[in-house]
Amino acid sequence: MTSQRRQFASFDGVQLSWQETGTGHPVILLHGLFSSGDTNWINYGAAAQIAAAGCRVIVPDLRAHGESAKPHDAAAYPSDVLAKDVAALVDHFGLTDYDLGGYSLGGRTTVRCLALGMKPRRAVVAGMGLTGLTEIGKRADWFLQVIASPDSFERGSNGWMAVQFMRANHVDGSAVAHVLRSQAVTSAAQIAAIATPTLVLCGADDHDNGSAPDLAATLPHARYAEIPGNHMSAVVGPAMGAAIAGFLSA
């Protein structure tokens, strides 16, 4: 059973939404682009699996997504804004011992949090590869094209599918475009300096953000786990929640 959705004021006063389930060691789970906490973590049962392993699962909606505020002013999206929001959420709860993880954009945000000095007990980086962190420009530009010209993609193409997902989740393209522009590169040297024990988790057919095994090899205290699916389908089955639950409860 998920708690009632609540709001908190982030570092700049923007209202962000969160919900939680379970009791025990806290873990913050971040969702992907065009998605929400419900879509990535609640609806397909991953949060419940992780909670059943003895975790207090805190699931925010990222800025410009889900039930969180979606300001259109570019000033509301400074560099690393999502990492700053996560730090504000940790402060809101007064957490000193917690885990942190995310899928896709949430995985990239998790790495940014670690690179900027946050120190969770353990981290999970899912749906993310090495070049998805070190070379983010092309990927961000592609999503900006999806937002700007949604009717330009051939039916059945990756772009067309991204547009359908964006529309199904009622994405505010203007706000999310600001999120894309706020992302910062994490260098291989920065990744190699991260000391947090990390699970790198990726679908067997997911190559959207580069090589997840290469990311695991670059992180000094990481293990790699592969689950069925591609970038869209890996979140649907039970394997993702089971892998994360096993890692966090070990």
Kinemage of the C-alpha trace (Angstrom):
@kinemage 1
@onewidth
@group {chain A} dominant
@subgroup {mainchain}
@vectorlist {calphas} color= white
{ca met a 1} P 0.000 0.000 0.000
{ca thr a 2} L 1.483 3.330 -1.045
{ca ser a 3} L 1.123 6.340 1.222
{ca gln a 4} L -0.847 9.394 0.250
{ca arg a 5} L 1.009 11.578 -2.214
{ca arg a 6} L 2.644 14.572 -0.579
{ca gln a 7} L 4.577 17.676 -1.622
{ca phe a 8} L 7.746 19.358 -0.415
{ca ala a 9} L 9.474 22.590 -1.340
{ca ser a 10} L 12.808 22.017 -3.070
{ca phe a 11} L 15.941 24.185 -2.712
{ca asp a 12} L 14.352 27.000 -4.738
{ca gly a 13} L 10.795 26.663 -3.449
{ca val a 14} L 9.479 24.627 -6.400
{ca gln a 15} L 6.901 22.110 -5.168
{ca leu a 16} L 7.822 18.486 -5.852
{ca ser a 17} L 5.639 15.429 -5.274
{ca trp a 18} L 6.630 12.214 -3.525
{ca gln a 19} L 5.079 9.040 -2.168
{ca glu a 20} L 6.425 6.140 -0.158
{ca thr a 21} L 5.766 2.553 0.785
{ca gly a 22} L 7.250 0.160 3.325
{ca thr a 23} L 9.279 0.575 6.487
{ca gly a 24} L 12.948 0.011 7.202
{ca his a 25} L 16.120 1.339 5.630
{ca pro a 26} L 15.220 4.298 3.358
{ca val a 27} L 15.864 4.155 -0.368
{ca ile a 28} L 15.065 6.959 -2.807
{ca leu a 29} L 14.187 5.758 -6.320
{ca leu a 30} L 14.238 8.139 -9.284
{ca his a 31} L 12.314 7.570 -12.514
{ca gly a 32} L 13.220 8.123 -16.152
{ca leu a 33} L 12.552 10.838 -18.724
{ca phe a 34} L 8.898 11.334 -19.787
{ca ser a 35} L 7.959 9.024 -16.917
{ca ser a 36} L 6.952 9.296 -13.239
{ca gly a 37} L 7.359 7.476 -9.973
{ca asp a 38} L 4.139 5.605 -10.661
{ca thr a 39} L 5.189 4.495 -14.150
{ca asn a 40} L 8.680 3.235 -13.300
{ca trp a 41} L 8.377 2.075 -9.705
{ca ile a 42} L 4.791 1.727 -8.470
{ca asn a 43} L 2.599 0.408 -11.275
{ca tyr a 44} L 4.600 -2.726 -12.118
{ca gly a 45} L 5.399 -3.655 -8.521
{ca ala a 46} L 9.110 -2.874 -8.175
{ca ala a 47} L 8.577 -0.549 -5.207
{ca ala a 48} L 6.462 -3.188 -3.454
{ca gln a 49} L 9.145 -5.845 -4.032
{ca ile a 50} L 11.834 -3.599 -2.582
{ca ala a 51} L 9.615 -2.624 0.358
{ca ala a 52} L 8.953 -6.304 1.074
{ca ala a 53} L 12.712 -6.775 1.447
{ca gly a 54} L 12.692 -4.387 4.412
{ca cys a 55} L 13.040 -0.960 2.811
{ca arg a 56} L 11.238 2.325 3.183
{ca val a 57} L 10.852 3.182 -0.504
{ca ile a 58} L 10.595 6.919 -1.244
{ca val a 59} L 9.516 7.698 -4.797
{ca pro a 60} L 9.546 11.325 -5.958
{ca asp a 61} L 8.282 12.702 -9.241
{ca leu a 62} L 11.173 14.597 -10.776
{ca arg a 63} L 10.829 18.297 -11.578
{ca ala a 64} L 8.690 18.781 -14.724
{ca his a 65} L 7.311 15.223 -14.447
{ca gly a 66} L 4.309 13.485 -12.915
{ca glu a 67} L 2.583 15.429 -10.167
{ca ser a 68} L 5.532 17.741 -9.503
{ca ala a 69} L 5.602 21.382 -10.592
{ca lys a 70} L 6.448 22.111 -14.221
{ca pro a 71} L 7.755 25.678 -14.385
{ca his a 72} L 8.399 27.074 -17.858
{ca asp a 73} L 10.979 29.635 -16.770
{ca ala a 74} L 14.487 28.510 -17.783
{ca ala a 75} L 15.787 30.006 -14.530
{ca ala a 76} L 14.033 27.166 -12.677
{ca tyr a 77} L 16.409 24.657 -14.328
{ca pro a 78} L 20.021 25.471 -13.384
{ca ser a 79} L 22.731 22.947 -14.167
{ca asp a 80} L 22.266 19.734 -12.157
{ca val a 81} L 18.828 20.845 -11.011
{ca leu a 82} L 17.625 17.255 -10.542
{ca ala a 83} L 20.585 16.374 -8.323
{ca lys a 84} L 19.899 19.527 -6.320
{ca asp a 85} L 16.292 18.388 -5.927
{ca val a 86} L 17.434 15.000 -4.632
{ca ala a 87} L 19.716 16.680 -2.094
{ca ala a 88} L 16.758 18.829 -1.010
{ca leu a 89} L 14.601 15.706 -0.586
{ca val a 90} L 17.279 14.066 1.583
{ca asp a 91} L 17.386 17.228 3.693
{ca his a 92} L 13.580 17.319 3.867
{ca phe a 93} L 13.545 13.859 5.440
{ca gly a 94} L 16.678 14.476 7.521
{ca leu a 95} L 18.268 11.308 6.140
{ca thr a 96} L 21.831 10.455 7.094
{ca asp a 97} L 21.807 6.731 6.225
{ca tyr a 98} L 19.951 5.894 3.027
{ca asp a 99} L 20.245 4.267 -0.399
{ca leu a 100} L 19.733 5.988 -3.744
{ca gly a 101} L 18.882 4.625 -7.165
{ca gly a 102} L 17.288 5.456 -10.453
{ca tyr a 103} L 16.315 4.272 -13.906
{ca ser a 104} L 17.548 5.932 -17.123
{ca leu a 105} L 17.430 9.691 -16.408
{ca gly a 106} L 17.064 8.678 -12.758
{ca gly a 107} L 20.220 6.579 -13.055
{ca arg a 108} L 22.095 9.488 -14.608
{ca thr a 109} L 20.835 11.726 -11.802
{ca thr a 110} L 22.001 9.185 -9.218
{ca val a 111} L 25.513 9.308 -10.673
{ca arg a 112} L 25.449 13.109 -10.668
{ca cys a 113} L 24.473 13.031 -6.981
{ca leu a 114} L 27.428 10.754 -6.231
{ca ala a 115} L 29.840 12.842 -8.311
{ca leu a 116} L 28.704 15.968 -6.479
{ca gly a 117} L 29.463 14.452 -3.097
{ca met a 118} L 26.285 12.805 -1.820
{ca lys a 119} L 27.071 9.672 0.186
{ca pro a 120} L 24.291 7.084 0.224
{ca arg a 121} L 25.113 3.697 1.724
{ca arg a 122} L 24.513 1.983 -1.627
{ca ala a 123} L 23.463 3.114 -5.107
{ca val a 124} L 21.579 1.583 -8.020
{ca val a 125} L 22.144 2.811 -11.572
{ca ala a 126} L 19.674 1.120 -13.921
{ca gly a 127} L 19.070 1.543 -17.651
{ca met a 128} L 22.274 3.543 -18.041
{ca gly a 129} L 25.628 2.951 -19.732
{ca leu a 130} L 28.977 4.683 -19.726
{ca thr a 131} L 28.472 6.992 -22.725
{ca gly a 132} L 25.043 7.905 -21.384
{ca leu a 133} L 27.006 9.764 -18.715
{ca thr a 134} L 30.137 10.896 -20.524
{ca glu a 135} L 28.548 11.907 -23.847
{ca ile a 136} L 25.053 13.147 -23.095
{ca gly a 137} L 24.751 15.765 -25.835
{ca lys a 138} L 23.572 13.585 -28.722
{ca arg a 139} L 20.999 11.783 -26.595
{ca ala a 140} L 19.658 15.043 -25.152
{ca asp a 141} L 19.501 16.605 -28.618
{ca trp a 142} L 17.546 13.609 -29.914
{ca phe a 143} L 14.945 13.960 -27.153
{ca leu a 144} L 14.744 17.699 -27.790
{ca gln a 145} L 13.915 16.817 -31.404
{ca val a 146} L 11.227 14.400 -30.197
{ca ile a 147} L 9.680 17.220 -28.169
{ca ala a 148} L 10.014 19.873 -30.879
{ca ser a 149} L 8.861 17.795 -33.878
{ca pro a 150} L 6.735 14.921 -32.608
{ca asp a 151} L 5.088 14.265 -35.977
{ca ser a 152} L 8.356 13.938 -37.887
{ca phe a 153} L 9.085 10.297 -37.035
{ca glu a 154} L 8.134 7.243 -39.072
{ca arg a 155} L 5.529 5.039 -37.447
{ca gly a 156} L 7.191 2.246 -35.481
{ca ser a 157} L 10.564 4.001 -35.226
{ca asn a 158} L 12.284 4.718 -31.926
{ca gly a 159} L 11.322 8.367 -32.255
{ca trp a 160} L 7.691 7.513 -32.908
{ca met a 161} L 7.617 5.226 -29.855
{ca ala a 162} L 9.152 7.952 -27.696
{ca val a 163} L 6.444 10.345 -28.866
{ca gln a 164} L 3.711 7.839 -27.990
{ca phe a 165} L 5.201 7.375 -24.513
{ca met a 166} L 5.447 11.134 -24.067
{ca arg a 167} L 1.825 11.605 -25.082
{ca ala a 168} L 0.568 8.701 -22.954
{ca asn a 169} L 2.164 10.314 -19.901
{ca his a 170} L 0.855 13.804 -20.779
{ca val a 171} L 4.373 15.230 -20.747
{ca asp a 172} L 4.818 18.993 -20.661
{ca gly a 173} L 7.398 19.248 -23.422
{ca ser a 174} L 8.423 22.829 -22.717
{ca ala a 175} L 9.253 22.023 -19.090
{ca val a 176} L 11.007 18.728 -19.844
{ca ala a 177} L 13.128 20.419 -22.523
{ca his a 178} L 14.548 22.608 -19.767
{ca val a 179} L 15.398 19.465 -17.772
{ca leu a 180} L 17.298 18.075 -20.761
{ca arg a 181} L 19.302 21.269 -21.101
{ca ser a 182} L 20.158 21.244 -17.379
{ca gln a 183} L 22.011 17.916 -17.478
{ca ala a 184} L 25.764 17.852 -16.935
{ca val a 185} L 28.383 15.453 -18.254
{ca thr a 186} L 30.086 13.121 -15.782
{ca ser a 187} L 33.605 12.296 -16.906
{ca ala a 188} L 35.132 8.830 -16.735
{ca ala a 189} L 37.561 10.163 -14.130
{ca gln a 190} L 34.680 11.406 -11.981
{ca ile a 191} L 32.948 8.041 -12.299
{ca ala a 192} L 36.134 6.206 -11.354
{ca ala a 193} L 36.375 8.319 -8.189
{ca ile a 194} L 32.945 7.224 -6.866
{ca ala a 195} L 33.411 5.047 -3.781
{ca thr a 196} L 29.775 4.061 -3.181
{ca pro a 197} L 28.974 0.353 -3.665
{ca thr a 198} L 26.790 0.363 -6.771
{ca leu a 199} L 24.557 -2.044 -8.647
{ca val a 200} L 24.603 -1.368 -12.399
{ca leu a 201} L 21.443 -2.967 -13.769
{ca cys a 202} L 20.358 -3.109 -17.398
{ca gly a 203} L 18.082 -4.944 -19.792
{ca ala a 204} L 19.830 -7.496 -22.004
{ca asp a 205} L 18.563 -5.697 -25.113
{ca asp a 206} L 18.966 -2.155 -23.796
{ca his a 207} L 21.714 -0.205 -25.567
{ca asp a 208} L 20.033 3.208 -25.488
{ca asn a 209} L 22.600 4.808 -23.179
{ca gly a 210} L 25.780 2.977 -24.120
{ca ser a 211} L 27.375 -0.001 -22.424
{ca ala a 212} L 26.231 -0.798 -18.891
{ca pro a 213} L 29.045 -3.364 -18.443
{ca asp a 214} L 31.560 -0.629 -19.329
{ca leu a 215} L 29.961 1.618 -16.704
{ca ala a 216} L 30.240 -1.141 -14.107
{ca ala a 217} L 33.886 -1.666 -15.058
{ca thr a 218} L 34.609 2.069 -14.627
{ca leu a 219} L 32.963 2.315 -11.209
{ca pro a 220} L 35.473 0.977 -8.654
{ca his a 221} L 32.914 -0.706 -6.373
{ca ala a 222} L 30.211 -1.879 -8.772
{ca arg a 223} L 28.605 -5.118 -9.747
{ca tyr a 224} L 26.737 -5.626 -13.020
{ca ala a 225} L 23.431 -7.467 -13.343
{ca glu a 226} L 21.458 -8.113 -16.509
{ca ile a 227} L 17.695 -8.554 -16.660
{ca pro a 228} L 15.357 -9.362 -19.555
{ca gly a 229} L 14.081 -6.615 -21.821
{ca asn a 230} L 14.983 -3.453 -23.663
{ca his a 231} L 14.937 0.123 -22.377
{ca met a 232} L 11.143 0.250 -22.322
{ca ser a 233} L 10.264 -3.302 -21.292
{ca ala a 234} L 12.864 -3.960 -18.578
{ca val a 235} L 10.803 -2.006 -16.035
{ca val a 236} L 7.659 -4.086 -16.641
{ca gly a 237} L 8.748 -7.514 -15.418
{ca pro a 238} L 9.598 -8.609 -11.875
{ca ala a 239} L 13.340 -8.986 -12.459
{ca met a 240} L 14.243 -5.331 -11.882
{ca gly a 241} L 12.576 -5.071 -8.479
{ca ala a 242} L 13.969 -8.449 -7.428
{ca ala a 243} L 17.534 -7.498 -8.391
{ca ile a 244} L 17.371 -4.192 -6.549
{ca ala a 245} L 15.756 -5.767 -3.478
{ca gly a 246} L 18.452 -8.423 -3.366
{ca phe a 247} L 21.257 -5.891 -3.646
{ca leu a 248} L 19.910 -3.506 -1.019
{ca ser a 249} L 19.055 -6.219 1.498
{ca ala a 250} L 22.259 -8.260 1.171
